[in-house]
Amino acid sequence: MQKKETIIVSNFDINNPPPLTKKEQEELEVLKLMSDDDIDFSDIPEMSQDNWDDAMKNKWNSSRKTINSIQLDKDIMNWFKPQKGYQKKINEILRDYINQHIKARRLG
């Protein structure tokens, strides 16, 4: 027997979120009144600069994307284009290349 695939579709609009429930509003009010000294950090490990070396700012934000034209060798396009999501893959490869060079500069 084949298992059916379930697809969940969400129409959440980050620029127009649904209103908060009364309970959520009350929780936020309690948090607003809390000082930093009131927060228990004992179960959170300390973070060093090493934790941030490979961090990327909001890598899933598609609004950062721009439409560009780039000339690539024909064999490169012939290899990438048949793949599903080939533009995303090219972007990931370029991003990885940049991150490696940034990291290499930091390590000096």
Buried (B, 14 or more C-beta within 10 A) or exposed (E): EEEEEEEEEEEEEEEEEEEEEEEEEEEEEEEEEEEEEEEEEEEEEEEEEEEEEEEEEEEEEEEEEEEEEEEEEEEEEEEBEEEEEEEEEBEEEEEEEEBEEEEEEEEE
